[in-house]
């Protein structure tokens, strides 16, 4: 039995990772945490000033908005959800005020924070109240269109697009309508319309151009024109290369084409973002890189912590993670359906179809199949998956 | 014009990306009779934002800075955690300060004792308000352990209070619930079942010149089974108790791998018989290992400090009951068909081969931390 002894010895010698436990660092100089900024950084100084102004008069709308907006922009730049809470705290003076009496801009800001946490229904209620106060409020209309789009309330989106056009936002309104039509089975004409609208406004604001290019890329993918989509994504990244959303969408396209090296070089510095971290881990794993394992561990820990606080904002990422990294198709499908009950965009649909396929469960995907039939969406990837799913023995 | 950029987030992608989790603290409270002890993990980043820990302003928080800030941390945190028992506010005393890591960074860990005054017993209430003024999305993740039960709760600005029940379940109820867990575990613990099955399959045979021959009468088979099952039971009861009482502890990976190995050996023995009459010895030896496997389940369930023995006996009896049910179904069936070619050619040898293959897979999986079966 010598080989048994050897085996047991090997098993004992193997590094065995126990659960984390509180410990006493052995030296005062041990660095426990690196802060995102130093107190002397310009951002911190700016925030200190804004905080002081808000604290001096918490009911001052301007000071509260300035502070909340600054923090919200930090959320977008860094993906750090803590800033979301700080932004919300800046608006706490109106926490219990009846909606009709809350200043319009405060309502809209609060709605932005809510939608970030996928609380779309509450966000819409605040935006409705804001638009009731000021029917021409562009920011409120824009956000309501966005929330309605994510939650598949297409008639409401149409109305918001029309109202934006009435406010003179021509290119924005065209993009709004084109994105809607491209979901409703008219991808080709909406693509052409938006492309000529963009060409007709060469002096459009850079942010608006960036956004329009992104919408064009998304529509191109529904047309199955990956080359055009890639060109639009690249043009969008040329105007703003730190837009996490464009990076996520673009690397997703690259992933479908198995261009893993390009993904890794694009995302190397984005490991702090959950969505991008998942794409990065996927690409590194495909390339057989050792880092992929540590990334999976980090993602697993983040999802476990989110579950502890019953936070379902990450349902979509976690579903993909379970499907691709954990070999847990059942868990993935449950999360995919949960995500689908909150948001209904093509990516959410693709997730449900993939998860249902992995479970060989045709009926689980019924709500998505129904949505596809109702909208008439042309996305070739969705159609391919739905066809594969139809082959599964029922 | 930030709005258009923001719109892009929503119209083009389903879920705004979320990196870094929102702020949480982890508060574990444990009641042992009238005594309550606690552990509170609070993120250093949150403490930095609230009271400032980075004394030298270099953007890094060292253990020395945390230790220097201990008094301020205690003052700030304990003022935002109110515990009452029998309508009397309890006092809290920090006994240790440690560090820990969660998925979003380093945490200060306060270990503390709660003193509620003489005679204060019964249900307690916790009221939590840490960081809510600075970050309304902050949550206190509470874990309350009392009388063998663990309750968790998410404390937020709209759910800041939580009643901590301390009534123990009735002894009988506790005994039965651990018994149920025991039955359940042997049924879903497929490795234990396969080990037992591998040892039981040959009970209806005796060794013959070439392989095996069916037994003539039921009683010898019965006594064989009796010896095997008893040996297995006694052995795993010993190690289960020792491990559950934290007298011995072995790495899970080692015990799980050894359990897989035991299944492999028992199955191979059916194909190439080496041991027969002394199978009870094998059952005893490997039963010791399986006991550690059961113990890890029991540890996960958590043992009530007040009713340790009761829970242990309940769980163990549950395991035995589950095991006897398997025996009661399997052995008479095997006896009935022992002479048929079907049993030997379809069940006994190929079945053992399948078990051996599965066990080998487990061994590799567990020993080398790979994923073979999904």
Interface residues (C-beta under 8 A of the other chain):
Chain A: X4 X7 X8 X10 X11 X12 X14 X16 X20 X21 X22 X23 X24 X25 X27 X28 X29 X30 X31 X32 X33 X34 X35 X37 X38 X39 X40 X41 X69 X73 X76 X78 X79 X80 X81 X82 X84 X85 X86 X88 X89 X92 X95 X112 X115 X116 X117 X118 X138 X139 X142 X143 X145 X146 X147 X149 X150 X172 X175 X176 X179 X205 X207 X208 X210 X211 X214 X215 X217 X218 X240 X243 X244 X245 X246 X248 X249 X272 X273 X274 X275 X276 X277 X298 X301 X302 X304 X305 X306 X308 X309 X310 X311 X313 X314 X316 X317 X327 X339 X343 X345 X347 X348
Chain B: X1 X2 X3 X4 X5 X6 X7 X8 X9 X10 X11 X12 X13 X14 X15 X16 X17 X18 X19 X20 X21 X22 X23 X24 X39 X41 X44 X45 X46 X48 X49 X54 X57 X58 X59 X60 X61 X62 X63 X64 X66 X67 X98 X99 X100 X101 X102 X103 X104 X105 X106 X109 X111 X133 X134 X135 X136 X137 X138 X139 X141 X152 X154 X251 X252 X253 X254 X257 X258 X261 X367 X369 X371 X374
